[in-house]
Amino acid sequence: MTNKENFKLYSKKEKITIINDFFDNHLGYRQCAKKYGISKTTLLYWVRAYRKKGKDGLESQIGKHRGPNKGRPKGTYKPRNRIEELERENLQLKIQIERLKKRISYERSWFKKGIHYYKQQEYKIIEKLSKIYSINNLCILMGVNRSGYYKWKKRKNSPSKRTVQIEKDIELIKEIHKHHPSHGYRWIRAYALRHYGVIWSNNHVHNCCKYAGIISIGKHYKYQRPGQEKEKFKNLINCTWRKLSRPLEVVVSDMTSFYAKGKYYELTFYFDAFTKKILSYKLSNRRGDTNPYFDGLKDVIKLIKKEGTQEPTILHTNQGSVYTSISYNELIKNYNIKRSMSRAGTPTDNPVNESLNGWIKEELFLDFNLGKSDNVQETIEKYVQYYNNDRPAYSLKYKTPAQFISELGF
């Protein structure tokens, strides 16, 4: 660029002379610019103006009127009259309404999704309103770079392979979440790997869930203080759950109650603490029915007989009235089964049973729609089949109980 000391204004006649020399003698831009002591950029500008408007394009624009909005600082817009001012106010109101619509549906993660997501929403508003209003005015009023808007539009019309793949992943994640809304992103990743053969990272699924607004709708429970201890049997496990090494080493049991179509039910489970498999389940629609506890225990005894293991089995429960009864414990008197109990009001002494019961109840109601089921027994049967054979378990490194048992060779 030329210094201010060497700056010179060329008249229209001088410009025409230089342009004629450029065309007549077939000079290059660099050669012609060096000959007359001007910059190559200046000569290029003159040639373009001459080709576009002829000799009139070489007239000086200094001091000439350029319209009401030209020559103003970039990013400002001044209406010409009252009508245009009213249109501008109307446009600002429409922009606020569109912004509010997009903010309401994503209010929890509006800022968490980052500036890129925010800009995409702004570009969508501009695209919607551009059918009526000028894109330039919309960009100015919304404080958005116009070139950024056009780049976004180009990417939208011809997305990259990565963008297309992410959109496909989000659709699959939405489909999984639709049928299993009680689970989070880690479980979704494991489920997709098992059933669709898709290999994702936890971070990728987490980002897709955030972008699509997918959140697990499972409940979270608060810890309650332990009650007074009235132990009939000592706690033989004593926080050694991770040291288990074989099936039927520890069996845990508990009862959970629920309502389905206004009718009361009690469901009793027996779990294998090592494989997390449901060994037995019994359903009753009578409050305080003790038969499910006894029938479930009989099923467990049959399994122990069938396996023919010589090592003892620990039966761990809470301090419920049925579990502490003489008749219940008389059933295991002639078998190699030891009794173990949690402390009173301390569910953390039996984390396997408590966590599985919580997950099962959520999945039954959220994923299997148990609350509106016409046949509760059939729904639970289907769920148990799904749980033991198709449901990835976090504690088994997202393997199913059947898969876990098969891989270990039991």
C-alpha positions as CSV (number, residue, x, y, z in Angstrom):
1,M,0.0,0.0,0.0
2,T,1.1,3.6,-0.7
3,N,2.0,5.9,2.1
4,K,-0.1,9.1,2.8
5,E,2.9,11.2,1.6
6,N,2.8,9.4,-1.8
7,F,-1.0,9.3,-2.1
8,K,-2.2,10.7,-5.3
9,L,-5.7,11.3,-6.8
10,Y,-5.9,10.3,-10.5
11,S,-8.4,12.1,-12.7
12,K,-10.7,10.3,-15.0
13,K,-8.5,11.2,-18.1
14,E,-5.4,9.8,-16.4
15,K,-7.2,6.6,-15.6
16,I,-8.4,6.2,-19.2
17,T,-4.9,6.7,-20.4
18,I,-3.6,3.9,-18.1
19,I,-6.4,1.6,-19.0
20,N,-5.9,2.1,-22.8
21,D,-2.2,1.4,-22.4
22,F,-3.0,-1.8,-20.4
23,F,-5.4,-3.1,-23.1
24,D,-3.6,-1.9,-26.3
25,N,-0.1,-3.1,-25.3
26,H,-1.3,-6.3,-23.6
27,L,0.5,-5.4,-20.4
28,G,0.2,-7.6,-17.3
29,Y,-1.3,-6.2,-14.1
30,R,2.1,-6.2,-12.3
31,Q,4.0,-4.7,-15.3
32,C,1.4,-1.9,-15.9
33,A,1.1,-1.0,-12.2
34,K,4.9,-0.8,-11.9
35,K,5.1,1.4,-15.0
36,Y,2.7,4.1,-13.6
37,G,3.6,3.7,-10.0
38,I,0.3,2.4,-8.7
39,S,-0.6,-0.7,-6.8
40,K,-1.8,-3.9,-8.6
41,T,-5.0,-3.8,-6.5
42,T,-5.8,-0.3,-7.7
43,L,-5.3,-1.2,-11.3
44,L,-7.4,-4.3,-10.9
45,Y,-10.2,-2.2,-9.4
46,W,-10.1,0.3,-12.3
47,V,-10.2,-2.5,-14.9
48,R,-13.2,-4.1,-13.3
49,A,-15.0,-0.8,-13.1
50,Y,-14.2,0.0,-16.8
51,R,-15.4,-3.4,-18.0
52,K,-18.6,-3.0,-16.0
53,K,-19.6,0.6,-16.6
54,G,-17.1,1.8,-19.3
55,K,-15.6,5.3,-18.9
56,D,-18.3,6.3,-16.3
57,G,-17.0,3.7,-14.0
58,L,-13.7,5.5,-13.7
59,E,-15.2,8.6,-12.2
60,S,-14.1,9.5,-8.6
61,Q,-16.7,8.6,-5.9
62,I,-15.3,10.9,-3.3
63,G,-17.9,13.3,-1.8
64,K,-20.8,11.8,-3.8
65,H,-24.1,10.9,-2.1
66,R,-24.4,7.2,-1.4
67,G,-27.9,6.8,-0.1
68,P,-29.3,6.9,3.5
69,N,-27.7,3.7,4.7
70,K,-24.4,3.6,2.8
71,G,-21.2,4.9,4.3
72,R,-22.5,4.1,7.9
73,P,-20.5,1.9,10.3
74,K,-21.0,-1.8,9.7
75,G,-23.8,-3.4,11.7
76,T,-26.0,-0.3,11.9
77,Y,-29.3,0.3,10.1
78,K,-31.3,3.5,10.1
79,P,-34.9,3.5,8.7
80,R,-35.6,6.0,5.9
81,N,-39.1,7.0,7.2
82,R,-41.8,6.2,9.7
83,I,-43.2,3.3,7.7
84,E,-39.8,1.6,7.6
85,E,-39.3,2.3,11.3
86,L,-42.7,0.5,12.1
87,E,-41.6,-2.4,9.9
88,R,-38.3,-2.6,11.8
89,E,-40.2,-2.7,15.1
90,N,-42.5,-5.4,13.8
91,L,-39.5,-7.4,12.6
92,Q,-37.8,-7.1,16.0
93,L,-41.0,-8.3,17.7
94,K,-41.2,-11.4,15.4
95,I,-37.5,-12.2,16.1
96,Q,-38.2,-12.1,19.9
97,I,-41.2,-14.4,19.5
98,E,-39.2,-16.9,17.4
99,R,-36.4,-16.8,19.9
100,L,-38.8,-17.4,22.8
101,K,-40.3,-20.4,21.0
102,K,-36.9,-22.0,20.5
103,R,-35.9,-21.2,24.1
104,I,-38.9,-22.8,25.7
105,S,-38.4,-26.2,24.2
106,Y,-34.7,-26.3,25.2
107,E,-34.7,-24.1,28.3
108,R,-32.9,-26.6,30.5
109,S,-29.9,-26.9,28.2
110,W,-30.0,-23.6,26.2
111,F,-26.6,-22.6,27.4
112,K,-25.2,-26.1,28.1
113,K,-25.3,-27.0,24.4
114,G,-22.8,-24.2,23.6
115,I,-22.5,-21.2,21.3
116,H,-22.6,-23.4,18.1
117,Y,-26.0,-24.7,19.0
118,Y,-27.2,-21.2,19.9
119,K,-26.1,-19.8,16.6
120,Q,-27.8,-22.6,14.7
121,Q,-31.1,-21.6,16.3
122,E,-30.5,-18.0,15.3
123,Y,-29.7,-19.1,11.7
124,K,-33.0,-21.1,11.6
125,I,-34.9,-17.9,12.7
126,I,-33.3,-15.9,9.9
127,E,-34.1,-18.6,7.4
128,K,-37.7,-18.6,8.4
129,L,-38.1,-14.8,8.3
130,S,-36.0,-14.3,5.2
131,K,-39.1,-15.1,3.0
132,I,-40.5,-11.8,4.0
133,Y,-37.6,-9.6,5.2
134,S,-34.1,-8.8,4.0
135,I,-31.4,-11.2,5.1
136,N,-29.0,-8.3,5.6
137,N,-31.5,-6.5,8.0
138,L,-32.2,-9.7,9.9
139,C,-28.5,-10.3,10.4
140,I,-28.0,-6.7,11.6
141,L,-30.9,-6.8,14.1
142,M,-29.9,-10.3,15.5
143,G,-26.2,-9.5,15.7
144,V,-25.3,-12.4,13.4
145,N,-22.6,-12.4,10.8
146,R,-24.2,-12.7,7.4
147,S,-21.3,-14.8,5.9
148,G,-21.8,-17.2,8.8
149,Y,-25.4,-17.6,8.0
150,Y,-24.6,-18.4,4.3
151,K,-21.9,-20.9,5.4
152,W,-24.5,-22.6,7.7
153,K,-27.0,-22.7,4.9
154,K,-24.4,-24.3,2.6
155,R,-23.5,-26.9,5.2
156,K,-27.2,-27.6,5.7
157,N,-27.8,-28.2,2.0
158,S,-24.7,-30.3,1.5
159,P,-23.7,-31.8,5.0
160,S,-20.5,-33.6,5.6
161,K,-20.3,-37.4,6.0
162,R,-19.6,-36.9,9.7
163,T,-22.8,-34.7,10.1
164,V,-24.9,-37.2,8.3
165,Q,-23.5,-40.1,10.4
166,I,-24.2,-38.1,13.7
167,E,-27.8,-37.5,12.5
168,K,-28.2,-41.2,11.9
169,D,-26.8,-42.0,15.4
170,I,-29.2,-39.6,17.0
171,E,-32.2,-41.2,15.3
172,L,-31.1,-44.6,16.5
173,I,-30.5,-43.3,20.1
174,K,-34.0,-41.7,20.0
175,E,-35.5,-45.0,18.9
176,I,-33.7,-46.9,21.8
177,H,-34.7,-44.2,24.3
178,K,-38.4,-44.4,23.1
179,H,-38.6,-48.0,24.1
180,H,-36.3,-47.8,27.2
181,P,-36.8,-44.3,28.6
182,S,-35.6,-45.3,32.1
183,H,-32.0,-45.7,31.1
184,G,-29.1,-43.3,30.6
185,Y,-26.4,-42.9,27.9
186,R,-24.1,-45.6,29.1
187,W,-26.8,-48.2,29.0
188,I,-28.0,-47.0,25.6
189,R,-24.4,-47.5,24.2
190,A,-24.3,-51.1,25.6
191,Y,-27.7,-51.9,24.2
192,A,-26.9,-50.5,20.7
193,L,-23.7,-52.6,20.7
194,R,-25.5,-55.8,21.6
195,H,-28.6,-55.4,19.4
196,Y,-27.4,-53.3,16.4
197,G,-23.6,-54.0,16.4
198,V,-22.9,-50.3,16.6
199,I,-19.6,-49.3,18.3
200,W,-19.9,-45.9,20.1
201,S,-18.0,-44.3,22.9
202,N,-19.8,-43.2,26.1
203,N,-18.8,-39.6,25.3
204,H,-20.3,-39.7,21.8
205,V,-23.6,-41.0,23.1
206,H,-23.6,-38.5,25.9
207,N,-23.1,-35.6,23.4
208,C,-25.9,-37.0,21.1
209,C,-28.3,-37.2,24.0
210,K,-27.5,-33.6,25.1
211,Y,-28.0,-32.4,21.5
212,A,-31.3,-34.3,21.2
213,G,-32.5,-33.4,24.7
214,I,-32.7,-37.0,25.8
215,I,-32.8,-37.5,29.6
216,S,-33.4,-40.6,31.6
217,I,-36.7,-40.3,33.4
218,G,-35.8,-42.7,36.2
219,K,-36.4,-41.7,39.9
220,H,-33.6,-41.0,42.4
221,Y,-34.1,-42.1,46.0
222,K,-32.7,-40.4,49.1
223,Y,-30.8,-42.2,51.9
224,Q,-32.8,-42.8,55.1
225,R,-31.2,-43.2,58.5
226,P,-31.0,-46.7,59.9
227,G,-33.5,-47.9,62.5
228,Q,-33.0,-49.9,65.6
229,E,-31.2,-53.2,65.1
230,K,-33.1,-56.4,65.9
231,E,-31.1,-59.0,64.1
232,K,-32.1,-62.6,64.2
233,F,-29.2,-63.7,61.8
234,K,-25.8,-62.0,61.4
235,N,-24.8,-60.3,58.2
236,L,-22.5,-62.9,56.7
237,I,-21.8,-60.8,53.5
238,N,-20.5,-57.7,55.3
239,C,-19.8,-55.7,52.1
240,T,-17.9,-58.5,50.3
241,W,-20.3,-58.4,47.2
242,R,-17.4,-57.9,44.8
243,K,-15.6,-61.0,46.0
244,L,-18.2,-63.5,44.9
245,S,-16.8,-66.2,42.5
246,R,-19.6,-68.6,41.5
247,P,-23.4,-68.8,40.9
248,L,-25.7,-69.6,43.8
249,E,-23.0,-68.5,46.2
250,V,-25.3,-65.8,47.5
251,V,-29.0,-65.5,46.9
252,V,-30.9,-62.3,47.8
253,S,-34.6,-61.7,48.1
254,D,-37.1,-58.9,48.6
255,M,-40.7,-57.9,47.9
256,T,-41.9,-54.8,46.1
257,S,-45.5,-53.6,45.8
258,F,-47.2,-51.6,43.1
259,Y,-50.6,-50.6,41.6
260,A,-51.7,-51.5,38.0
261,K,-55.0,-50.0,36.8
262,G,-55.9,-49.2,40.5
263,K,-55.3,-52.8,41.6
264,Y,-52.7,-53.7,44.3
265,Y,-49.9,-56.3,43.7
266,E,-47.0,-57.7,45.5
267,L,-44.0,-59.1,43.6
268,T,-41.3,-61.2,45.3
269,F,-37.9,-61.8,43.7
270,Y,-35.0,-64.1,44.3
271,F,-31.7,-63.0,42.6
272,D,-28.3,-64.6,42.2
273,A,-25.9,-62.0,43.6
274,F,-23.1,-63.2,41.3
275,T,-24.8,-63.5,38.0
276,K,-27.6,-61.0,38.7
277,K,-30.1,-63.5,37.3
278,I,-33.7,-63.7,38.4
279,L,-33.9,-67.2,39.9
280,S,-37.6,-67.0,40.9
281,Y,-40.4,-64.5,40.9
282,K,-43.9,-64.8,42.4
283,L,-46.9,-62.4,42.0
284,S,-49.8,-61.9,44.4
285,N,-52.7,-59.5,44.4
286,R,-53.5,-59.9,48.1
287,R,-51.9,-57.6,50.6
288,G,-49.6,-59.4,53.1
289,D,-49.7,-62.7,51.3
290,T,-46.9,-64.9,52.5
291,N,-47.2,-67.7,49.8
292,P,-44.9,-65.9,47.3
293,Y,-42.0,-65.9,49.8
294,F,-42.3,-69.6,50.4
295,D,-43.0,-70.6,46.8
296,G,-40.0,-68.6,45.6
297,L,-37.7,-70.2,48.2
298,K,-38.9,-73.7,47.1
299,D,-37.8,-72.8,43.5
300,V,-34.4,-71.8,44.8
301,I,-34.0,-75.0,46.7
302,K,-34.9,-77.0,43.5
303,L,-32.2,-75.1,41.6
304,I,-29.6,-75.8,44.3
305,K,-30.5,-79.5,44.2
306,K,-30.3,-79.6,40.4
307,E,-26.8,-78.0,40.4
308,G,-25.7,-80.4,43.1
309,T,-23.1,-78.1,44.5
310,Q,-21.3,-79.1,47.7
311,E,-20.4,-75.6,48.7
312,P,-22.9,-73.7,50.9
313,T,-25.4,-71.1,49.7
314,I,-26.0,-67.9,51.7
315,L,-29.6,-66.6,51.6
316,H,-29.4,-62.9,52.4
317,T,-32.6,-60.8,53.1
318,N,-33.9,-57.9,55.1
319,Q,-35.5,-58.2,58.6
320,G,-39.1,-58.6,57.3
321,S,-41.6,-60.5,59.3
322,V,-41.8,-63.4,56.8
323,Y,-38.0,-63.7,56.5
324,T,-37.6,-63.9,60.3
325,S,-40.4,-66.3,60.8
326,I,-39.8,-69.8,62.1
327,S,-41.8,-71.5,59.3
328,Y,-39.8,-69.8,56.6
329,N,-36.4,-70.7,58.1
330,E,-37.6,-74.3,58.7
331,L,-37.7,-74.9,54.9
332,I,-33.9,-74.6,54.6
333,K,-33.1,-76.5,57.8
334,N,-32.1,-79.7,55.9
335,Y,-30.1,-78.0,53.2
336,N,-26.7,-76.5,52.9
337,I,-28.1,-73.0,53.1
338,K,-26.9,-70.3,55.6
339,R,-29.0,-67.3,56.6
340,S,-27.8,-63.8,56.5
341,M,-29.7,-60.5,57.2
342,S,-29.2,-56.8,56.7
343,R,-29.3,-54.4,59.6
344,A,-32.6,-52.8,60.4
345,G,-33.4,-49.8,58.1
346,T,-30.1,-50.3,56.2
347,P,-30.7,-51.0,52.5
348,T,-27.0,-50.5,51.8
349,D,-26.4,-53.9,53.4
350,N,-28.2,-55.4,50.5
351,P,-27.2,-53.2,47.5
352,V,-27.7,-55.9,44.9
353,N,-31.3,-56.5,45.7
354,E,-32.2,-52.9,46.3
355,S,-30.6,-51.6,43.1
356,L,-32.1,-54.4,41.0
357,N,-35.5,-53.9,42.5
358,G,-35.4,-50.2,41.8
359,W,-34.3,-50.7,38.1
360,I,-36.9,-53.5,37.5
361,K,-39.8,-51.4,38.9
362,E,-38.8,-48.5,36.7
363,E,-38.4,-50.6,33.6
364,L,-41.7,-52.4,34.1
365,F,-43.6,-49.1,34.3
366,L,-41.6,-46.9,31.9
367,D,-40.5,-49.4,29.3
368,F,-43.1,-52.2,29.5
369,N,-46.1,-49.9,30.5
370,L,-47.1,-52.2,33.4
371,G,-49.4,-49.6,34.9
372,K,-51.8,-49.9,31.9
373,S,-51.3,-53.6,31.3
374,D,-54.4,-55.8,30.9
375,N,-52.5,-58.9,31.9
376,V,-49.9,-58.1,34.7
377,Q,-48.7,-61.7,35.0
378,E,-47.9,-62.0,31.3
379,T,-46.2,-58.6,31.2
380,I,-43.9,-59.6,34.1
381,E,-43.1,-63.0,32.4
382,K,-42.1,-61.1,29.3
383,Y,-39.9,-58.8,31.3
384,V,-38.2,-61.6,33.2
385,Q,-37.3,-63.3,29.9
386,Y,-36.0,-60.0,28.6
387,Y,-34.1,-59.3,31.8
388,N,-32.3,-62.6,31.9
389,N,-31.4,-62.8,28.2
390,D,-31.5,-59.4,26.5
391,R,-30.9,-56.6,29.1
392,P,-27.3,-55.4,29.5
393,A,-26.4,-55.0,33.2
394,Y,-24.0,-52.3,34.3
395,S,-22.6,-54.5,37.1
396,L,-21.7,-57.2,34.5
397,K,-19.9,-54.7,32.3
398,Y,-23.0,-54.4,30.1
399,K,-23.4,-58.1,29.5
400,T,-26.7,-59.9,30.0
401,P,-26.9,-62.5,32.8
402,A,-27.2,-65.3,30.2
403,Q,-24.2,-64.0,28.3
404,F,-22.2,-63.6,31.5
405,I,-22.9,-67.2,32.7
406,S,-22.1,-68.6,29.3
407,E,-18.7,-66.8,28.9
408,L,-17.6,-68.0,32.4
409,G,-18.5,-71.6,31.5
410,F,-21.0,-72.3,34.3
